[in-house]
Amino acid sequence: MPDLPPLLLSRDRLLHGLVPNELAKRVRSGALVRVRHGIYVDGEAWRAMKPWEQYRLRVQAAAETFEKPTVFARHSSASVWGISTVGLHHPVQALTFKNDGGRSRAGVSRHYTAPAGLNVVRREGLLVTDRIRTVLDLAAFTPFAEAVVPVDHVLRPDRARRLPAVTKAELEAGIGSNYSATAGRRIRAVLEFADPASGSAGESWSRALIHVAGFEAPVLQQEIRDRDGLVAYTDFYWKASRTVGEFDGVEKYVKPEHLNGLTASQAVVAEKKRENRIRATGRDVVRWDWADLTAGKLEGLLAAAGVPRRRTRSAVTDAQPRP
């Protein structure tokens, strides 16, 4: 289990020498944060957590309140497996085996599934759908660009968690009769597009948005050399326009495994030198970060850089049915 801060349950307050009013006072002061009804966590620890870590704690807190064993699915299962997803405000998601259309309450969305053929795994003390079912559900029920991220993730080995890569054949086999024809088509479209060469969630999401916007498919991890030797393996490259695309995730400048012994400031300087060497080969460089992966910003950046499209915007518009 990841290093999650301990949860304080209101029903256990007497064990900690707390009276009911004391919990409310500590929440008002910020010393405690209420994760969900009756469950609290140290405020300082909560504020130090990344949004996806806070979501994982919300899943843990929900499990503490359920009277019966519950199978977590979709984004919630992905958070337990450490599978990358997009978005920060997902509800806790769990399965129900009662075909009543599912129901949502108290911050938990329940989705109906037939128990036949369902592979449930106990991980970090929670019951979750297996990795294949988790990403297939996400591919079936989330937008295409978002669904590419978790599928790309499982196509690569997860060495930190000692999990092997999943093959496209295994994912295809997992569709079976578990999904409607429409959901099956959505899944297969994502599987066809998915690529383990994407090095991060940000790169996967970028690549999917590039595709949706109608740009030519870039080459991933293109080797760039100059007279002094290897310059870089670029995130994206368009040969026709000689354009290099680089996604700047914050981890590049803060995570030790990406710094290679450098300080954050040294990493920034090294990245600038790397970009200058790329430009000196006659190639243009366009960079973006997480903030640019919304509201068409990435499309504008690439269009301004002259990245070719596989179809024009007018053709896309004309292809849409008219009212």
Secondary structure, DSSP 4 states (H G I P E B T S, - for coil): ---PPPEEEGGGGGGGT--HHHHHHHHHHTSEEEEETTEEEEHHHHHHS-HHHHHHHHHHHHHHH-SS--EE-HHHHHHHHT-----S-PPEEEEE-S-S---EETTEEEEE--STT--EEEETTEEEE-HHHHHHHHHHHS-HHHHHHHHHHHTS-BTTTTBPPPPHHHHHHHHTTSS-HHHHHHHHHHHHH--TT--SHHHHHHHHHHHHTTBPPPEEEEEEEETTEEEEEEEEEETTTTEEEEE--THHHH-HHHHTT--HHHHHHHHHHHHHHHHHTT-EEEEE-GGGSSTTHHHHHHHHTTPPBSS-HHHHHHTSPP-
